Amino acid sequence: MAISSHKVSARVAATAILFIAFLVAAYNSIAVTGFSISDSNPAGYIIVPMLMTLVFIIFSLKENLVIIYRKRNLAYGAILALIYFAIYAYSKVSLSFLFQTYRIDALLFPILLSSFALILFGPSGLNKLKPAVVFSIFASPLILMPLLNLSGAWTSFNAYSVVSVLKLFGVPVLSHGLEITGASGSSISIASTCADIAAFVAMLLFLIPIAYLYEGNPGKRAIWVASGMVLLFVLNIIRMSLIAAVWAYYGLSSALNTVHLFIGQLLFDITLVVMILLAPKFSMRLGVQRTGQKYSRSTNSGASNGAIFDKSFAVPALSVIIVAFLVFAFTLPQASYQYISPFSFADNFSYVSNSSVISSYDAVALGSGYSMKSVTFGGRSELFGIFSTNDINTTTNSFLYINSSARPTMPRINLHQLGTILMHREESTISGITINAYEISSNGKLFQVNYISMPNKIYGNYTVANMEFVTLMNSTSDLQSCRTEYGAIQSVYSYIYNALHFSFEGNNYGIFCAAFNEAKLAQQR
C-alpha cells in the first residue's frame, strides 16, 4: 500500500507515539541511572530493563495496535495518571532517601505504561501490551532483591565449578572457599565481580524482549531464554578456568593481561549472537504479524486510519504526549536526589559506633546556632528519647539524639507514648531527604521535634544515621528562623502527602533549621 504525504501506517504511528510518550515520561529515571553494569553493584543491571522496555514497545508492532479515540479511554488513562502522581508524591515523602535507593520511580513504570496504553488503544490494546507492562516493573531492583541477595552464594558456586573444571583437566590446585591455591603455594580468589550476578540478570532481561519478538511455542521460547542463561554461565566458567590455568602455569600477570582483560568483555555479546543464531533450532521465527482484532473505520468506530490530523488520531496522541510531559516535569527533581545502592550499605556493622556518627554531624548542628547536647541511643530500637524535666531544662534546651543502623531502613516511630501530638508535617527536600516535624505536649511542656534519616559514609561503608532534633519551646530557641528552600516540585510532593494525612500546618522556625541544614547537605556527603 502506498503511503501518501498526509498519512502514515496506523500501526507504526501508534507505536511511535507510545514510544515517544514513555521515553519522555521515563527520561529522568533513565538519565540518573548509570549506563553500565557495575561489577560491584548487583543492582546495576536496572539500566537494561529500562532501555529494553523501550525496545519492547518497538517490538509491539507485531500486535497490530491502532489508536482508538474514545472518551472513556481518555478517562481511564487520566485516572491511572492521577494515581501515578499521587503514589509517586506520597512514596517520595514517606520513604525519604529509600525512594531512590530502591528506585520506586521505576517500580511505577507499569502504571505509566498502562495509562498511555489506555489513552491510545483502550482496554483491548492494554491487554495486548501486558508483556511490556509486566516487563517494565523489573526496572526497580526491589523486585529481584531476594535473588540479588544470593550474590555471595552464587560466587561460591562459581568458585566450586572452576576448581572442579581445573581438577578435571589435571591442573594442580587446592581450594579453600573462594581461594584457589596453586602448586607453588601462591593463591588467587574468585571475587563476586568475576561471577557478577547482575550480569546474568541483565542477560535474562535482555533475552526476554527478544523472545517476545519471535513467534513460536511459548514453552520453546522459555527454554531458549533459559538456554541463553546456561550458555553465559558455561562461557564464564570457561573464562575463569582459563584465567586460573594460565595463572597456575605462567603467573598472574599473564592471566590478567590475556584472558581476563579481553574475553570478559565479549561474553555478553557472544552469548547474544549465539542465541539469535540458534533461535530457528527452537522453532522460533520472525516476520509473522498477529492478526487478532482488526481496526478500520467501517468496523471499529473511533479507530484511526493513521492520518495525523484526523481527530481519531490527534486527540489520543496529543493527550498522551501532554501526560508524558507532565510526568517529565513532575519527576524533574530526581537529578538532585541522593542515590546510594541498597548493596552499598555495610554488611558488618559492629565496628561502626554511634560516637563516629555523632562526630560527623555535631558541627552542622552547632553551626545552626544551637547549644546542643548529643545523646546516643545504644541498643534501643525506638528512635525517640523520653522527654522529661530531667532531659531538657532551661540551660540546655536543645538535644541531638543519634543512632545508626547498617541496613537502609527507616526507624520505628511511636510518639504517642511520649505525649500528645499537636502537629505533624513531613517535608521533602531537594536532596531527597524527608524532614519529619512535630509539636508534642509531654510532661506539662511543649516540645518541637524534627527527625531525619539519611545515608552516612563511615570507614568506606554506608550506614543510616537517624537524627532527632529536640528543643523545649517557649524559650529563646523558638525565636530563631531559617529560610527553607525545598524546590517548587518538592513542595508539591509534600503538599500531596500532608493533604492525604489532613495535615496543613508547618513551621520553619526553631530547631527545624538544624534538621533542614543536615538534609540540605546530604547530597554533598
C-alpha positions as CSV (number, residue, x, y, z in Angstrom):
1,M,0.0,0.0,0.0
2,A,1.4,3.4,-1.0
3,I,1.8,5.9,1.8
4,S,0.8,9.5,1.0
5,S,2.4,12.6,2.4
6,H,-0.6,13.1,4.8
7,K,-0.8,9.5,6.1
8,V,1.5,7.1,7.7
9,S,1.0,3.5,8.6
10,A,-1.5,3.4,11.5
11,R,0.4,0.6,13.2
12,V,3.7,2.4,13.0
13,A,2.3,5.7,14.1
14,A,0.6,4.2,17.1
15,T,3.8,2.5,18.3
16,A,5.8,5.6,17.6
17,I,3.5,7.8,19.8
18,L,3.7,5.2,22.6
19,F,7.4,5.0,22.3
20,I,7.9,8.8,22.5
21,A,5.4,9.2,25.4
22,F,7.2,6.6,27.5
23,L,10.6,7.9,26.6
24,V,9.7,11.4,27.7
25,A,7.9,10.2,30.9
26,A,10.8,7.9,31.9
27,Y,13.6,10.2,30.8
28,N,14.5,11.5,34.3
29,S,14.7,8.0,35.6
30,I,16.9,6.8,32.8
31,A,19.1,9.9,32.9
32,V,20.1,9.4,36.6
33,T,20.9,5.7,36.0
34,G,24.4,4.5,35.1
35,F,24.7,3.3,31.6
36,S,26.9,0.4,32.5
37,I,26.6,-2.8,34.6
38,S,28.8,-2.3,37.6
39,D,30.6,-5.4,38.9
40,S,30.5,-4.0,42.4
41,N,26.7,-3.2,42.4
42,P,24.3,-6.1,41.9
43,A,21.5,-3.5,41.3
44,G,23.5,-2.0,38.4
45,Y,21.5,-4.1,35.9
46,I,18.5,-1.9,36.1
47,I,19.5,0.2,33.1
48,V,18.9,-2.9,30.9
49,P,15.1,-3.3,31.7
50,M,14.7,0.5,31.4
51,L,16.1,0.6,27.9
52,M,14.7,-2.8,26.9
53,T,11.2,-1.6,27.9
54,L,11.6,0.9,25.1
55,V,12.7,-1.9,22.8
56,F,9.7,-3.9,24.0
57,I,7.4,-1.1,22.9
58,I,9.0,-1.1,19.4
59,F,8.5,-4.9,19.2
60,S,4.8,-4.4,20.0
61,L,4.5,-3.5,16.3
62,K,3.7,-7.2,15.9
63,E,0.4,-6.7,17.9
64,N,-1.3,-4.6,15.1
65,L,-2.2,-1.8,17.5
66,V,-4.0,1.2,16.1
67,I,-5.0,4.3,18.0
68,I,-8.7,4.5,19.0
69,Y,-10.5,7.7,20.1
70,R,-13.0,7.1,22.8
71,K,-13.7,9.4,25.7
72,R,-14.0,6.7,28.2
73,N,-10.5,5.5,27.3
74,L,-9.2,9.0,27.9
75,A,-10.9,9.0,31.3
76,Y,-9.4,5.6,32.2
77,G,-5.9,6.7,31.3
78,A,-6.3,10.0,33.1
79,I,-7.4,8.3,36.3
80,L,-4.3,6.0,36.1
81,A,-2.1,9.0,35.5
82,L,-3.6,10.7,38.6
83,I,-3.0,7.6,40.6
84,Y,0.7,7.6,39.4
85,F,1.2,11.2,40.5
86,A,-0.4,10.5,43.9
87,I,1.7,7.4,44.6
88,Y,4.9,9.0,43.4
89,A,4.5,12.0,45.6
90,Y,3.3,10.0,48.6
91,S,6.1,7.4,48.4
92,K,8.7,10.1,47.7
93,V,7.9,11.9,51.0
94,S,7.2,8.8,53.2
95,L,10.2,6.8,52.1
96,S,12.7,9.7,52.0
97,F,16.1,8.5,50.6
98,L,14.8,4.9,50.3
99,F,12.7,6.1,47.4
100,Q,15.8,6.5,45.3
101,T,17.7,3.6,46.9
102,Y,15.1,1.1,45.8
103,R,14.2,3.1,42.6
104,I,10.5,3.3,43.4
105,D,10.2,5.7,40.4
106,A,10.9,2.7,38.1
107,L,8.6,0.5,40.2
108,L,5.8,2.8,39.0
109,F,6.6,2.3,35.3
110,P,3.7,-0.2,34.8
111,I,1.2,2.4,35.9
112,L,2.6,4.9,33.4
113,L,2.7,2.4,30.5
114,S,-0.8,1.2,31.3
115,S,-2.1,4.8,31.4
116,F,-0.6,5.5,28.0
117,A,-2.0,2.3,26.5
118,L,-5.5,3.0,27.8
119,I,-5.5,6.5,26.3
120,L,-4.2,5.3,22.9
121,F,-5.6,1.9,22.5
122,G,-8.3,1.2,25.2
123,P,-8.6,-1.9,27.3
124,S,-8.1,-4.3,24.4
125,G,-4.8,-2.6,23.5
126,L,-3.6,-2.7,27.1
127,N,-4.3,-6.4,27.1
128,K,-2.1,-6.8,24.1
129,L,0.7,-4.8,25.8
130,K,0.6,-6.8,29.0
131,P,4.0,-8.4,28.3
132,A,5.7,-5.0,28.0
133,V,3.8,-3.6,31.1
134,V,4.8,-6.6,33.3
135,F,8.4,-6.4,32.0
136,S,8.8,-2.7,32.9
137,I,8.4,-3.4,36.6
138,F,11.8,-5.1,36.7
139,A,13.5,-1.7,36.2
140,S,13.3,-1.5,40.0
141,P,15.8,-3.7,41.9
142,L,13.2,-4.1,44.7
143,I,11.5,-6.9,42.6
144,L,14.6,-9.0,42.4
145,M,16.2,-8.3,45.8
146,P,15.7,-11.9,47.0
147,L,17.7,-13.1,44.0
148,L,20.3,-10.4,44.2
149,N,20.9,-11.1,47.8
150,L,22.2,-14.5,46.8
151,S,25.3,-12.9,45.2
152,G,27.6,-14.5,47.8
153,A,26.2,-18.0,47.3
154,W,26.4,-17.5,43.5
155,T,30.1,-16.6,43.8
156,S,30.8,-19.6,45.9
157,F,29.0,-21.9,43.4
158,N,31.1,-20.4,40.6
159,A,34.3,-20.9,42.6
160,Y,33.4,-24.6,43.2
161,S,32.7,-25.0,39.5
162,V,36.0,-23.5,38.4
163,V,38.0,-25.7,40.8
164,S,36.1,-28.8,39.5
165,V,37.0,-27.9,35.9
166,L,40.7,-27.4,36.8
167,K,40.9,-30.7,38.6
168,L,39.1,-32.4,35.8
169,F,41.9,-31.3,33.4
170,G,44.7,-32.1,35.9
171,V,45.7,-28.6,37.0
172,P,47.3,-28.9,40.5
173,V,45.1,-26.7,42.7
174,L,43.5,-26.7,46.1
175,S,40.5,-24.7,47.2
176,H,39.6,-23.0,50.4
177,G,36.3,-21.3,50.0
178,L,36.7,-18.7,47.3
179,E,40.5,-19.0,47.4
180,I,42.4,-21.2,45.0
181,T,46.0,-22.3,45.8
182,G,48.4,-23.5,43.2
183,A,51.3,-25.9,43.3
184,S,53.7,-23.0,44.1
185,G,51.8,-22.0,47.2
186,S,50.5,-18.8,45.7
187,S,46.8,-18.2,45.6
188,I,44.0,-16.2,43.8
189,S,40.4,-15.6,44.8
190,I,37.2,-15.8,42.8
191,A,35.6,-12.4,43.5
192,S,32.0,-11.5,43.2
193,T,33.0,-9.3,40.3
194,C,34.2,-12.3,38.4
195,A,30.8,-14.0,38.7
196,D,28.6,-11.0,38.8
197,I,25.0,-12.0,39.3
198,A,23.9,-8.6,37.9
199,A,25.3,-9.6,34.5
200,F,23.2,-12.8,34.5
201,V,20.1,-10.8,35.4
202,A,20.9,-8.3,32.7
203,M,21.2,-11.1,30.1
204,L,17.9,-12.6,31.3
205,L,16.2,-9.2,30.9
206,F,17.8,-8.8,27.5
207,L,16.7,-12.1,26.1
208,I,13.0,-11.8,27.3
209,P,12.1,-9.0,24.9
210,I,13.8,-10.8,22.0
211,A,11.9,-14.0,22.8
212,Y,8.7,-11.9,22.7
213,L,9.6,-10.6,19.3
214,Y,9.9,-14.1,17.9
215,E,6.9,-16.2,17.0
216,G,6.8,-19.8,18.3
217,N,5.7,-22.0,21.0
218,P,5.8,-20.2,24.4
219,G,7.4,-23.2,26.1
220,K,10.2,-23.4,23.5
221,R,10.8,-19.7,23.8
222,A,11.2,-20.0,27.5
223,I,13.6,-22.9,27.0
224,W,15.5,-20.6,24.6
225,V,15.8,-17.9,27.2
226,A,17.0,-20.5,29.8
227,S,19.5,-21.9,27.4
228,G,21.0,-18.4,27.0
229,M,21.5,-18.2,30.7
230,V,23.2,-21.6,30.8
231,L,25.4,-20.6,27.9
232,L,26.5,-17.5,29.6
233,F,27.3,-19.4,32.8
234,V,29.3,-22.1,30.9
235,L,31.3,-19.4,29.0
236,N,32.0,-17.6,32.2
237,I,33.2,-20.8,33.9
238,I,35.4,-21.5,30.9
239,R,36.8,-17.9,31.1
240,M,37.6,-18.2,34.8
241,S,39.1,-21.6,34.4
242,L,41.4,-20.4,31.7
243,I,42.4,-17.5,33.9
244,A,43.2,-19.8,36.7
245,A,45.0,-22.3,34.4
246,V,47.2,-19.5,32.9
247,W,47.9,-18.2,36.4
248,A,48.9,-21.7,37.6
249,Y,51.4,-22.3,34.8
250,Y,52.5,-18.8,33.7
251,G,51.8,-16.4,36.6
252,L,49.2,-13.8,37.5
253,S,50.3,-11.1,35.1
254,S,49.9,-13.3,32.1
255,A,46.4,-14.3,33.2
256,L,45.3,-10.8,33.8
257,N,46.8,-9.4,30.5
258,T,45.3,-12.0,28.3
259,V,42.2,-14.0,29.2
260,H,40.9,-11.7,32.0
261,L,41.3,-8.4,30.1
262,F,39.7,-9.3,26.7
263,I,37.4,-12.3,27.0
264,G,35.4,-11.0,29.9
265,Q,34.2,-8.0,27.8
266,L,33.0,-10.3,25.0
267,L,31.0,-12.9,26.9
268,F,27.7,-11.0,26.8
269,D,28.0,-10.3,23.1
270,I,29.0,-13.8,22.2
271,T,26.0,-15.2,24.2
272,L,23.6,-12.9,22.5
273,V,24.8,-13.6,18.9
274,V,24.9,-17.4,19.5
275,M,21.4,-17.4,20.9
276,I,20.0,-15.4,18.0
277,L,21.7,-17.8,15.6
278,L,20.2,-20.8,17.5
279,A,16.6,-19.4,17.5
280,P,15.5,-21.4,14.5
281,K,16.5,-24.6,16.3
282,F,13.8,-23.7,18.9
283,S,11.2,-23.3,16.1
284,M,11.3,-19.5,16.6
285,R,10.7,-17.3,13.6
286,L,10.4,-13.6,12.7
287,G,8.1,-11.8,10.3
288,V,4.7,-13.1,11.4
289,Q,2.3,-10.3,12.3
290,R,-0.5,-11.1,14.6
291,T,-3.9,-10.5,13.2
292,G,-6.3,-10.6,16.1
293,Q,-8.6,-7.6,16.2
294,K,-8.8,-5.7,13.0
295,Y,-9.2,-1.9,13.1
296,S,-10.9,0.0,10.3
297,R,-13.2,3.0,10.2
298,S,-16.1,0.8,9.0
299,T,-15.8,-2.0,11.6
300,N,-14.5,-0.2,14.7
301,S,-15.9,3.2,15.4
302,G,-13.3,5.7,16.6
303,A,-10.3,3.8,15.1
304,S,-7.6,5.9,13.5
305,N,-6.6,5.4,9.9
306,G,-3.2,6.9,10.5
307,A,-3.9,10.4,9.3
308,I,-2.0,12.7,11.7
309,F,-4.6,15.5,11.5
310,D,-7.6,13.1,11.9
311,K,-9.4,13.6,15.2
312,S,-9.4,9.9,16.0
313,F,-5.6,10.0,15.9
314,A,-4.8,13.5,17.1
315,V,-6.8,13.6,20.3
316,P,-5.5,10.4,21.9
317,A,-1.9,11.1,20.6
318,L,-1.9,14.7,21.9
319,S,-3.4,13.6,25.2
320,V,-0.8,11.0,25.9
321,I,2.0,13.4,24.9
322,I,0.7,16.0,27.3
323,V,0.5,13.5,30.2
324,A,4.1,12.4,29.3
325,F,5.5,15.9,29.6
326,L,3.6,16.4,32.9
327,V,5.3,13.3,34.2
328,F,8.6,14.6,32.9
329,A,8.1,17.9,34.8
330,F,6.8,16.1,37.9
331,T,9.9,13.9,38.1
332,L,12.5,16.6,37.2
333,P,13.9,16.9,40.8
334,Q,15.2,13.4,40.6
335,A,18.5,14.6,39.3
336,S,19.3,16.1,42.7
337,Y,18.3,13.1,44.8
338,Q,21.0,11.3,46.7
339,Y,21.3,7.7,45.4
340,I,23.0,5.0,47.4
341,S,22.6,1.4,46.1
342,P,21.0,-0.9,48.6
343,F,24.1,-3.1,48.3
344,S,26.4,-0.2,49.3
345,F,25.5,-0.4,53.0
346,A,27.8,-2.1,55.5
347,D,27.3,-5.9,55.9
348,N,29.2,-5.9,59.2
349,F,28.1,-3.0,61.4
350,S,29.9,-3.9,64.6
351,Y,32.9,-1.7,64.0
352,V,30.7,1.5,63.5
353,S,30.0,3.2,66.8
354,N,27.4,5.9,67.4
355,S,30.1,8.2,68.5
356,S,31.5,8.1,65.0
357,V,28.1,9.1,63.6
358,I,27.7,11.9,66.1
359,S,31.1,13.4,65.3
360,S,30.0,13.6,61.6
361,Y,27.0,15.8,62.5
362,D,27.8,17.9,65.6
363,A,29.4,20.6,63.6
364,V,26.4,21.3,61.4
365,A,24.0,21.3,64.4
366,L,26.3,23.7,66.4
367,G,26.7,25.8,63.3
368,S,22.9,26.3,63.2
369,G,23.2,28.4,66.3
370,Y,22.2,25.9,69.0
371,S,23.8,24.8,72.2
372,M,23.1,21.1,71.6
373,K,23.8,18.1,73.7
374,S,24.4,14.9,71.8
375,V,23.0,11.7,73.1
376,T,23.3,8.2,71.8
377,F,20.7,5.5,71.9
378,G,22.8,2.5,72.4
379,G,20.8,-0.7,71.6
380,R,17.4,0.9,71.8
381,S,15.1,0.2,68.9
382,E,12.9,3.3,69.2
383,L,14.4,6.4,67.7
384,F,12.9,8.9,70.1
385,G,14.0,9.6,73.7
386,I,11.7,10.2,76.6
387,F,11.1,13.8,77.2
388,S,11.1,14.9,80.9
389,T,12.3,17.7,83.1
390,N,15.5,15.7,83.5
391,D,16.1,15.6,79.8
392,I,15.7,19.2,78.9
393,N,16.0,22.3,81.1
394,T,16.3,26.0,80.7
395,T,20.1,25.9,80.4
396,T,20.4,23.2,77.8
397,N,17.2,23.3,75.9
398,S,18.3,21.6,72.6
399,F,19.3,18.0,72.2
400,L,20.6,16.0,69.2
401,Y,19.7,12.3,69.6
402,I,21.5,10.0,67.2
403,N,21.6,6.3,66.4
404,S,22.7,4.4,63.4
405,S,21.9,1.2,61.5
406,A,23.6,-0.9,58.9
407,R,20.6,-1.6,56.6
408,P,18.7,1.0,54.6
409,T,15.6,1.0,56.7
410,M,13.6,3.8,58.4
411,P,13.3,4.0,62.2
412,R,10.1,2.9,64.0
413,I,8.2,5.8,65.4
414,N,5.9,5.7,68.4
415,L,5.4,9.2,69.6
416,H,2.0,8.6,71.1
417,Q,3.7,7.1,74.1
418,L,5.6,10.3,74.8
419,G,2.7,12.7,74.9
420,T,0.1,14.4,72.8
421,I,0.9,15.2,69.1
422,L,-0.3,18.7,68.4
423,M,1.2,18.9,64.9
424,H,2.9,16.6,62.4
425,R,4.1,17.5,58.9
426,E,6.6,16.0,56.5
427,E,8.7,18.0,54.1
428,S,10.7,16.7,51.1
429,T,13.9,18.5,50.5
430,I,15.9,19.0,47.3
431,S,18.4,16.2,48.3
432,G,15.6,13.7,48.5
433,I,15.7,13.5,52.4
434,T,12.4,14.0,54.2
435,I,12.1,16.0,57.4
436,N,9.5,15.0,59.9
437,A,8.3,17.9,62.0
438,Y,6.3,17.5,65.3
439,E,5.0,19.6,68.1
440,I,4.4,17.5,71.2
441,S,3.0,18.2,74.6
442,S,4.7,16.0,77.2
443,N,5.0,16.2,81.0
444,G,3.5,19.6,81.0
445,K,5.9,21.1,78.5
446,L,5.8,21.9,74.8
447,F,8.5,20.4,72.6
448,Q,9.4,20.8,69.0
449,V,10.8,17.7,67.4
450,N,12.3,17.1,64.0
451,Y,13.9,13.9,62.8
452,I,15.6,12.8,59.6
453,S,17.2,9.5,58.4
454,M,19.9,9.8,55.8
455,P,22.8,7.8,54.4
456,N,26.2,8.3,56.1
457,K,29.6,7.0,55.0
458,I,31.9,5.8,57.7
459,Y,35.1,3.8,57.1
460,G,34.2,3.4,53.5
461,N,30.8,1.9,54.1
462,Y,27.4,3.5,54.1
463,T,25.2,3.4,57.2
464,V,21.9,5.1,58.1
465,A,22.1,7.9,60.6
466,N,18.8,8.6,62.4
467,M,18.8,12.0,64.0
468,E,16.3,13.5,66.3
469,F,16.5,17.2,67.0
470,V,14.6,18.2,70.1
471,T,14.0,21.6,71.7
472,L,11.9,23.0,74.5
473,M,9.6,25.6,73.1
474,N,8.6,28.9,74.8
475,S,12.3,29.7,75.1
476,T,14.8,31.6,73.1
477,S,15.3,28.7,70.6
478,D,11.8,29.1,69.1
479,L,12.5,32.7,68.1
480,Q,15.1,31.6,65.6
481,S,14.1,31.1,62.0
482,C,15.6,30.0,58.7
483,R,14.9,30.3,55.1
484,T,13.9,26.9,53.7
485,E,14.3,26.2,50.0
486,Y,12.6,23.0,49.2
487,G,12.1,23.5,45.5
488,A,8.7,24.1,43.9
489,I,8.0,20.5,42.8
490,Q,9.2,19.1,46.2
491,S,6.7,21.3,47.8
492,V,4.0,19.8,45.7
493,Y,5.1,16.3,46.8
494,S,4.9,17.4,50.5
495,Y,1.5,19.1,50.0
496,I,0.0,16.0,48.4
497,Y,1.4,13.8,51.2
498,N,0.3,16.1,54.0
499,A,-3.1,16.7,52.4
500,L,-3.7,12.9,52.4
501,H,-2.9,13.0,56.1
502,F,-5.1,16.1,56.7
503,S,-2.1,18.0,58.0
504,F,-1.7,21.5,56.7
505,E,0.3,23.2,59.5
506,G,4.0,23.6,59.2
507,N,6.9,25.7,60.5
508,N,10.3,26.9,59.5
509,Y,11.5,28.1,62.9
510,G,13.4,26.8,65.9
511,I,15.4,23.6,65.6
512,F,13.8,22.7,62.3
513,C,16.6,24.8,60.8
514,A,19.3,22.3,62.1
515,A,17.4,19.4,60.6
516,F,16.9,21.2,57.3
517,N,20.6,22.1,57.1
518,E,21.5,18.4,57.6
519,A,19.1,17.3,54.9
520,K,20.3,20.0,52.5
521,L,23.9,18.8,52.9
522,A,23.1,15.2,52.3
523,Q,23.9,15.3,48.6
524,Q,27.4,16.5,49.4
525,R,28.3,13.7,51.8
